[in-house]
Amino acid sequence: MDRTPTDPDAALRDRLADAVTAEAAFEGWTRTALAAAGRRLELPAGEADRLFPGGPIQVLTHVSELADIRTVEDMEKEGVAALKIRDRIKAAVRIRLERHAGNREAARRALAVLSLPFHAGLGLKLLYKTVDAMWYAAGDTSTDFNFYTKRATLAGVYSSTLLYWLNDRSPGAEQTWSFLDRRIEDVMKFEKLKSQVQSWTGGGSKPGGRPAARR
């Protein structure tokens, strides 16, 4: 995702990505949606294709990464890192779904695209980026094996909550947030059990070396 300070198209590309997300609820993640979004923004002919030469998949990737950035910004503004760990996770998932997941139908169609065998790798990559960004904003500083287990755990919580949210028609998505609470409670019970087991066995190995800086 090109967001360098010298990129003159950054703001317009973000606007176009948001417009495509709105169109995707009706047209899917297609070139038809990209063209319709370009017309909505009254862009010159061919401008939408210039901004996203990779087509709908490039747009979908940009939308996911942009949502990561916006989620991190909101988490930092609201001081989520100062909360208890379970509240950090809850806030991260809720902010992402309530504010930055887009229309449910667009999100559903995006998930369907990323579930295709030839896009599965991209889907996993985008999921990892999302949970990594959430943990970054939550103040995670782990460098040992916990770095990976935290991301794997949050990936499970986020993915299952996303699927529940897609089919939730309760007012204010109340059932989704109750489901999220239950998932987090399950995670906290597991973490407590894991800590007990480690104390019984004398801990465990801690592979060193944090992955390269993300941004």
LOVOVO-504309 format. One line per 10 residues: number of its first residue (from 1); their letters; for each residue x, y, z of N, C-alpha, C. Coordinates in steps of 0.2 Angstrom, whole numbers, plus 5000, padded with zeros to 4 digits. Atoms other than C-alpha are relative to their C-alpha. Layout:
! LOVOVO-504309
NUM = A = X/Y/Z/X/Y/Z/X/Y/Z; ...
***
This chain:
! LOVOVO-504309
1 = MDRTPTDPDA = 5004/4994/5000/5000/5000/5000/5004/5006/5000; 4996/4994/5001/5008/5016/4994/4997/5006/5004; 5002/4995/4997/5006/5029/5007/5005/5005/5002; 4994/4995/4999/5022/5039/5006/4998/5007/5000; 5002/4993/5000/5021/5057/5010/5000/5004/4993; 4999/4997/5006/5026/5061/4992/4995/4997/4995; 5005/5003/5005/5012/5051/4984/4994/5005/4999; 5006/4995/5001/5000/5064/4976/4994/4997/4999; 5006/5003/5001/4987/5051/4973/4997/4997/5007; 5002/5004/4994/4985/5044/4991/4993/5002/5002
11 = ALRDRLADAV = 5006/4998/4998/4970/5054/4996/4994/4998/4995; 5005/5002/5005/4961/5051/4980/4999/4993/4999; 5001/5007/5000/4965/5033/4980/4996/4997/5006; 5004/5002/4995/4958/5031/4997/4992/5002/4999; 5007/4998/5001/4942/5040/4992/4997/4995/4995; 5003/5004/5005/4940/5029/4977/4999/4993/5003; 5001/5007/4996/4943/5013/4988/4993/5000/5004; 5006/5000/4996/4929/5019/4999/4994/5000/4996; 5005/5000/5005/4918/5022/4984/4999/4993/4997; 5001/5007/5003/4921/5005/4977/4997/4995/5006
21 = TAEAAFEGWT = 5003/5004/4995/4917/4997/4994/4992/5001/5000; 5007/4998/5000/4900/5006/4993/4997/4996/4994; 5003/5003/5006/4897/4999/4975/5001/4992/5001; 4999/5007/4999/4903/4982/4980/4994/4996/5003; 5006/5003/4997/4888/4979/4990/4995/4998/4995; 5005/5002/5005/4878/4978/4974/5003/4997/4994; 4997/5003/5006/4891/4974/4960/5005/4995/5002; 4995/5005/4998/4903/4963/4970/5007/5004/4999; 4993/4997/5000/4922/4966/4970/5002/4999/4992; 5000/5001/5007/4922/4968/4951/5003/5007/4997
31 = RTALAAAGRR = 4999/4994/5004/4928/4980/4937/4994/5005/4999; 5006/4996/5000/4910/4986/4936/4999/5004/5006; 5000/4996/4994/4911/4992/4954/5005/5005/5000; 4995/4995/5000/4927/5000/4951/4998/5006/4995; 5002/4995/5005/4920/5009/4935/4995/5005/5003; 5006/4996/4997/4904/5014/4945/5003/5005/5005; 4997/4996/4995/4915/5021/4959/5003/5006/4997; 4997/4995/5003/4925/5031/4947/4995/5006/4997; 5005/4995/5003/4909/5039/4939/4997/5004/5006; 5003/4996/4994/4902/5043/4957/5005/5005/5002
41 = LELPAGEADR = 4995/4995/4998/4918/5053/4960/5001/5005/4994; 4999/4995/5006/4917/5061/4943/5007/5000/4997; 4993/5000/5003/4934/5055/4938/5001/4999/4993; 4999/5001/5007/4941/5056/4921/5000/4993/4997; 5000/5007/5002/4939/5041/4910/5007/4997/5000; 4994/5004/4999/4953/5028/4914/5004/5002/5006; 4996/4998/4994/4958/5037/4930/4999/4994/5006; 5001/5005/4995/4950/5023/4941/5005/4994/4999; 4995/5005/5001/4961/5010/4932/5007/5002/5001; 4993/4997/4999/4976/5021/4933/5002/4999/5008
51 = LFPGGPIQVL = 4999/5000/4993/4974/5022/4952/5001/4993/5003; 5000/5007/4998/4971/5003/4954/5001/4996/4993; 4998/5004/5006/4980/4995/4939/4999/4992/5001; 5001/5007/4998/4978/4978/4948/4993/4998/5000; 5007/5002/5000/4959/4979/4947/4997/4999/5007; 5004/5001/4994/4947/4974/4960/5004/4997/5006; 4996/5003/4995/4959/4963/4970/5005/5005/5003; 4996/4994/4997/4971/4978/4972/4996/5004/5004; 5005/4996/4996/4956/4988/4978/4999/4997/5007; 5002/5003/4994/4951/4975/4990/5006/5000/5005
61 = THVSELADIR = 4994/5000/4996/4969/4974/4997/5001/5007/5003; 4999/4993/4997/4970/4993/4999/4994/5001/5005; 5005/4999/4996/4953/4993/5007/5001/4997/5007; 4999/5004/4994/4958/4980/5020/5006/5004/5004; 4994/4997/4996/4975/4989/5024/4998/5007/5002; 5003/4994/4997/4966/5006/5025/4996/4999/5006; 5004/5001/4994/4954/4999/5037/5005/4999/5006; 4995/5001/4995/4969/4993/5047/5003/5007/5003; 4998/4993/4998/4976/5011/5048/4995/5003/5004; 5005/4997/4996/4960/5018/5053/4998/4997/5006
71 = TVEDMEKEGV = 5001/5004/4994/4957/5005/5066/5006/5002/5005; 4995/4998/4995/4974/5009/5074/5000/5007/5002; 5001/4992/4998/4971/5028/5073/4995/5000/5005; 5005/4999/4995/4955/5026/5082/5002/4997/5007; 4998/5003/4994/4962/5014/5095/5005/5004/5004; 4996/4995/4996/4976/5026/5099/4997/5006/5002; 5003/4994/4998/4965/5041/5100/4996/4998/5006; 5004/5002/4994/4954/5031/5113/5004/4997/5005; 4996/5003/4995/4969/5025/5123/4999/4993/5002; 5001/5007/4999/4965/5007/5121/5005/4996/5003
81 = AALKIRDRIK = 4994/5003/4997/4982/5002/5126/5000/5000/5008; 5001/5000/4993/4978/5007/5144/4995/4996/5003; 5005/5005/4997/4964/4995/5146/5003/4993/5002; 4999/5007/4998/4964/4978/5153/5001/4996/4993; 4998/5003/5006/4970/4965/5140/4993/4998/4996; 5006/5002/5003/4952/4958/5137/4996/5006/4997; 5004/4995/5003/4945/4975/5134/5004/5003/4994; 4997/4998/5006/4959/4979/5122/4998/4996/4994; 5002/5005/5006/4954/4964/5111/4993/5002/4998; 5007/4999/5001/4936/4968/5113/4999/5007/4996
91 = AAVRIRLERH = 5000/4993/5003/4939/4987/5108/5002/4999/4993; 4997/5000/5007/4950/4982/5093/4995/4997/4995; 5005/5003/5004/4937/4970/5086/4994/5004/4998; 5007/4996/5001/4922/4981/5089/5002/5006/4996; 4998/4994/5005/4931/4996/5081/5000/4998/4993; 4999/5002/5007/4936/4987/5066/4993/4998/4997; 5007/5002/5003/4918/4979/5063/4995/5006/5000; 5005/4995/5000/4908/4994/5068/5001/5006/4995; 4998/4994/5004/4918/5008/5059/5003/4999/4994; 4995/5001/5006/4929/5000/5046/4999/4994/4996
101 = AGNREAARRA = 5001/5006/5004/4922/4984/5039/4995/5001/4994; 5004/4998/5006/4910/4993/5027/4993/4997/5001; 5006/5003/5000/4893/4987/5022/5000/4993/5001; 5000/5007/4999/4889/4970/5027/5000/4996/4994; 5000/5004/5006/4885/4964/5010/5007/5001/4996; 4993/4999/5003/4902/4971/5003/5005/4996/5004; 4995/5004/4996/4911/4963/5018/4999/4992/4998; 5002/5007/5001/4902/4946/5014/5003/4998/4993; 4997/5002/5007/4907/4947/4995/5007/5000/5000; 4992/5000/4999/4925/4952/5000/5002/4993/5003
111 = LAVLSLPFHA = 4998/5007/4997/4926/4936/5011/4999/4995/4995; 5001/5005/5005/4919/4926/4997/5005/5000/4995; 4995/5000/5005/4932/4932/4985/5007/4997/5003; 4994/5002/4996/4946/4929/4998/5000/4993/5002; 5000/5007/4998/4940/4912/5001/5001/4995/4994; 4999/5004/5006/4943/4906/4983/5007/4998/5001; 4993/5003/4999/4958/4894/4982/5006/5005/4997; 4995/4996/5003/4968/4906/4971/5001/5007/5004; 5000/4994/4996/4965/4921/4983/5001/4998/5008; 5000/5002/4993/4967/4911/5000/5006/5003/5003
121 = GLGLKLLYKT = 4994/4998/4997/4985/4916/5002/4999/5007/5002; 5001/4993/4998/4980/4934/5001/4996/5001/5006; 5005/4999/4994/4966/4932/5013/5004/4999/5007; 4996/5001/4994/4978/4925/5026/5005/5005/5001; 4996/4994/4999/4990/4939/5023/4997/5006/5003; 5004/4994/4998/4977/4952/5025/4998/4999/5007; 5002/5001/4993/4971/4944/5041/5005/5001/5005; 4994/4999/4996/4988/4943/5048/5002/5007/5001; 4998/4992/5000/4991/4962/5044/4995/5003/5005; 5005/4997/4996/4974/4966/5053/5001/4998/5007
131 = VDAMWYAAGD = 4999/5001/4993/4978/4957/5069/5006/5002/5003; 4993/4997/4998/4996/4963/5069/4999/5007/5002; 5001/4992/4999/4990/4981/5068/4996/5001/5006; 5004/4999/4994/4977/4978/5082/5005/4999/5006; 4996/5001/4994/4990/4971/5094/5005/5006/5000; 4996/4994/5000/5002/4985/5089/4997/5006/5003; 5004/4994/4996/4989/4998/5094/4998/4998/5007; 5002/5002/4993/4985/4988/5109/5006/5000/5005; 4994/4999/4996/5003/4991/5115/5004/4993/5001; 4996/5007/5000/5010/4973/5112/5007/5001/4999
141 = TSTDFNFYTK = 4992/5000/5001/5029/4972/5115/5003/4994/5000; 4997/5006/5000/5031/4954/5115/5005/4998/4995; 4994/5002/5005/5047/4947/5106/5001/4992/5000; 4999/5008/5000/5046/4928/5111/4994/4997/4996; 5005/5004/5004/5034/4915/5105/4993/5003/5001; 5007/4997/4999/5019/4925/5113/4999/5005/4994; 5002/4995/5006/5021/4937/5098/4996/4996/4995; 5004/5004/5005/5014/4923/5087/4994/4997/5002; 5006/5003/4997/5002/4915/5099/4995/5005/5001; 5005/4994/4999/4994/4932/5102/4996/5001/4994
151 = RATLAGVYSS = 5003/4998/5006/4991/4935/5084/4996/4994/4997; 5004/5006/5001/4985/4917/5081/4993/5000/5003; 5006/5000/4996/4972/4919/5095/4996/5005/4998; 5004/4994/5003/4966/4936/5089/4997/4999/4993; 5003/5001/5006/4964/4930/5072/4994/4995/5000; 5005/5005/4999/4953/4916/5078/4994/5004/5003; 5005/4996/4997/4943/4928/5088/4997/5005/4995; 5003/4996/5005/4941/4941/5074/4997/4997/4995; 5003/5003/5005/4937/4929/5061/4993/4997/5002; 5007/5003/4998/4923/4920/5071/4995/5006/5001
161 = TLLYWLNDRS = 5005/4994/4999/4916/4937/5076/4998/5003/4994; 5002/4998/5007/4916/4943/5058/4995/4996/4997; 5005/5005/5003/4907/4928/5052/4993/5001/5004; 5006/4999/4996/4894/4930/5067/4997/5007/4998; 5003/4993/5001/4892/4949/5063/4997/5000/4993; 5002/5000/5006/4889/4946/5045/4992/4998/4999; 5006/5002/5000/4873/4937/5049/4995/5002/5006; 5003/4997/4994/4868/4947/5065/4995/5005/4998; 5005/4995/5001/4852/4957/5063/4997/5003/5006; 5002/4998/4994/4850/4961/5081/5001/5008/5000
171 = PGAEQTWSFL = 4999/4993/4999/4848/4980/5086/5007/5002/5002; 4994/4998/4998/4865/4988/5086/5005/4994/5001; 4996/5006/5000/4873/4971/5083/5001/4997/5007; 4999/5002/4993/4870/4967/5101/5002/4992/5001; 4999/5007/4999/4871/4948/5099/5008/4999/4998; 4993/5001/5002/4888/4950/5090/5005/5002/5006; 4995/4998/4994/4896/4959/5105/4999/4995/5006; 5000/5005/4995/4889/4946/5117/5004/4994/4998; 4996/5005/5002/4897/4933/5106/5007/5001/5001; 4993/4998/4999/4913/4942/5106/5002/5000/5007
181 = DRRIEDVMKF = 4999/5001/4993/4912/4943/5125/5002/4993/5002; 5000/5007/4998/4910/4924/5126/5007/4998/4997; 4994/5003/5003/4925/4921/5114/5006/5003/5004; 4995/4997/4996/4936/4933/5124/5001/4996/5007; 5000/5004/4994/4931/4924/5140/5003/4993/4999; 4997/5007/5002/4936/4907/5132/5007/5001/4999; 4993/4999/5001/4953/4914/5127/5003/5002/5007; 4997/4999/4993/4956/4921/5145/5001/4994/5004; 5000/5006/4996/4952/4904/5152/5006/4996/4998; 4994/5004/5003/4964/4896/5140/5007/5003/5002
191 = EKLKSQVQSW = 4993/4997/4998/4978/4908/5144/5001/4999/5007; 4999/5002/4993/4975/4905/5163/5003/4993/5000; 4997/5007/5000/4977/4886/5160/5007/5000/4997; 4993/5000/5003/4992/4889/5149/5005/5002/5005; 4996/4997/4996/5000/4899/5162/5002/4995/5006; 4999/5005/4995/4997/4885/5175/5004/4995/4998; 4996/5005/5003/5004/4872/5164/5007/5002/5000; 4993/4998/5001/5020/4882/5161/5003/5000/5007; 4997/4999/4993/5022/4885/5180/5001/4993/5002; 4999/5007/4998/5020/4866/5182/5006/4997/4997
201 = TGGGSKPGGR = 4994/5003/5004/5033/4862/5168/5006/5004/5000; 4994/4995/5000/5045/4876/5172/5001/5004/4995; 5000/4995/5005/5040/4887/5158/5000/4997/4993; 4999/5003/5007/5046/4883/5141/5005/5004/4996; 4995/4996/5004/5058/4889/5127/4997/5006/4998; 5002/4993/5003/5057/4907/5121/5004/5002/4994; 4996/4998/5005/5063/4909/5104/5001/5007/4999; 4999/4993/5000/5071/4926/5102/4999/5002/4993; 5000/4997/5007/5070/4938/5088/4993/5002/4998; 5006/4998/5002/5055/4949/5084/5000/5001/4992
211 = PAARR = 5000/4999/5007/5050/4950/5066/5001/5007/4998; 4998/4993/5002/5055/4965/5056/4994/5005/5001; 5005/4995/4999/5046/4981/5059/4995/5000/4995; 5006/5001/5005/5029/4982/5051/5000/5006/4996; 5001/4994/5004/5028/5000/5045/5006/5005/5000
***
